Amino acid sequence: MTKIDPITIEVVRNAIVAYADEMADVLSKSAYNMMIYEVHDYCCGLINTKGEMISQNRGGLPIFLADLGVAVEDGIKKYGLDGFSEGDVLVMNHGHICGQHLNNVVVYAPCFHDGKLVGFSANRAHWVDIGGGRQGFGSNATTDIFSEGLQMRSLKVYEAGKANETLLQIIRDNIRYPDASLGDLRAQIASCHVGAKRYGELVGRYSAEVVEECVQMVWDQADRSVRAVVENIPDGTYEAESFLDNDGRTLDKPLRIKVSVTIKGARMSVDFSDMNPQVDGPLNSGKSGGIAAARVAFKALTSPDLDVNEGCFRALDVVLPEGTMLSAKPPAALGQWSISLPTVIDTILKALAPAIPDMIPAAHKGDMGGCSFFGFFEDGSRFLLLNIFGGGWGGRPNGDGASASVSVCQGDVRNTPVELQEIKYPFIIERNMLRPDSGGAGRYRGGLGIELTYRCLRECKGNINFDRSVTPPWGLDGGLPGAISIAIIERANGETEKVHKGTNITFYPGDRVTFLTAGGGGYGDPAQRDPELLKNDIAMGLVSPEAAARDYGVSEPEKVRVNS
C-alpha cells in the first residue's frame, strides 16, 4: 500500500460524488417522464469491479441504498469481468435480484481505462410502465412476478457500441408508453456514459491503484465515524413490533412487523427472523428490499451527513431468512414492494428508543403514498398521471415533526407540480393544503399530513393504496398518535365513499377524490407543550380549538396564556 497525500484523497473523495451528481443532472434533464425529471425517483452511482458502492449522488433515494451494486454484481457473475467491452450498456430489473417492482430499471455501463475494466457507472430510474397487468402505483391485482411486466436480467442493450435492436423491439412492443420509457432509457444511457467517462478521467490522472486506495481510505473513514456512533449505544438486544393494515387483498388481516436490534460494541445487527411471511399479493419485496430498509435506519442514526458509500454499512449485519414479506421467494409478486418499508424503518427506530431516547422520533406517516389515474385522451393516446404525497413526520425529542414531507424511504423526491398535472392531464386540483389536526398531540407535535382534491374531467381509472389507515403512526414518551390516512370519493351524482385501498376504480367526469394523508405521532406529554407554540398552532389553523381542548386540555384555547 502506497502512501497517498491527504490532498489527493480529498480530490478523489469529492470527485467521485461530483461524478454521481453530474450523472443525476444528465438523467433528470434528459428524461421523458415526470417521475424522473420532476419527482426525482432515481439514483446514480459508481460501482467497483466487486459490485461495491464507490459513491452515490446526493439526493438519491435512500431505499435504493442496497441494490445498485447487487444489479451490477449479477452481471459480473453472468459475464465475468472479461465479458464486458467498451461501449456495452446493460439493462436490469429482475425482481428477485433487485428485490423491488419491475418499473425500477437499472442501467449500467462498464468503465475502461487503457483497455482495462476499472469499474461501472449505474443508475436506477422509475419507468412509467413495464408492461404486465399493472398500471401506475397502488395495484393489488397481481399474484406473481410474471404478471407484473418484463423482467430483464443484465441484458446488453448495447454491445460494443451497437444497439440490440431485437431487445429494443421487445421492450417497445410490450409496454403501454414506449416513447416515454425508451426515452428514459436513452437518458439513463447518457447518464452512464458521463459517469464512465469521468471515472476513467480520474483513473487516468492518478492511476487505478491510487484511486482504489483513496476510495478504500474514504470508506475506512466513514466506517470509523459510524462505529463511533454505534459504540455510544448501550449494548443489548432491543425489540419492537408494529402492524401494517393488511396486504391489500385480505383487508381484515393485519401484517406483523417484528424486529430485533442487537448492539455489541461497534456493531449493530438487525434481525427480521420474526417478520410476517410473504403474502399472496404484491406487498412483498426481495431480500435486497429488506436489507435496504435496515440500511436506511442505520444510516439515519449513524451517518446522516456522510456521502453514501460502502464504508457506511460495514458495521451493520442484517439477518433476513427467506420467505418473509421482506425476502419473498420467487415467483412472488413485488408490485407493492415499498409499502411496508417506511413502517419497518420506524419499527427499527422504535426498538432503539429505550436505548437512545434523545435520538428517536415518533412514527411518521409510514407509507409511500401516491396516486395513479390512467385512461385515454380523445385522440386515443394514453395518459398516466402519477403523483407522490407527503405527510406528517413524528415529533422529535427536541422539536415538532415536519409537515407535508415524503417518507423516510424517499429522501429528496418531490411531488409533481400542480400546474404540470393540470396542463398534461384531464384533472383540476381544487385543493392542496395542510390537513388540520392530523399531527399527533405532544410536547412536540407531530407534523401534519395534507389534504389534496382532484376533480376528474374525463372518464378514467385509478388506484388508491394507503397504509396507516387502520393503525395510526404512534407517539412516543406520552405523545398521541397521528391521524390515519384515507381517501374520500365524491361522485358527481352525490354519492360518497371512503376508500383505503382499491384497484382499477372507475372515475367519471365531475367525480372528486380527496386524499387525506397521515400525520406524524406526537412526542412527550401534550400537557407539557409550550403555550406559545400551542397558541401559534391555533392561530395558524394547524390545531383547531376543539382539538386543543380535547388533546391538550385547553378549555378556552383563545385565552392560552404565554409564560412570562
Secondary structure, 3 states (H helix, E strand, C coil): CCCCCHHHHHHHHHHHHHHHHHHHHHHHHHCCCHHHHCCCCEEEEEECCCCCEEEECCCCCHHHCCCHHHHHHHHHHHHCHHHCCCCCEEEECCHHHHCCCCCEEEEEEEEEECCEEEEEEEEEEECCCCCCCCCCCCCCCCCCHHHHCCCCCCEEEEECCEECHHHHHHHHHCCCCHHHHHHHHHHHHHHHHHHHHHHHHHHHHHCHHHHHHHHHHHHHHHHHHHHHHHCCCCCEEEEEEEEECCCCCCCCCCEEEEEEEEEECCEEEEECCCCCECCCCCCCCCHHHHHHHHHHHHHHHHCCCCCCCHHHHCCEEEECCCCECCCCCCCCCCCCCCCCHHHHHHHHHHHHCCCCCCCCCCCCCCCCCEEEEEEECCCCCEEEEEEECCECCCCECCECCCCCECCCCCCCCCCCCHHHHHHHCCEEEEEEEECCCCCCCCCECCCCCEEEEEEECCCEEEEEECCCCCCCCCCECCCCCCCCCEEEEECCCCCEEEECEEEEEEECCCCEEEEECCCCCCECCHHHCCHHHHHHHHHHCCCCHHHHHHHHCCCCHHHCCCCC
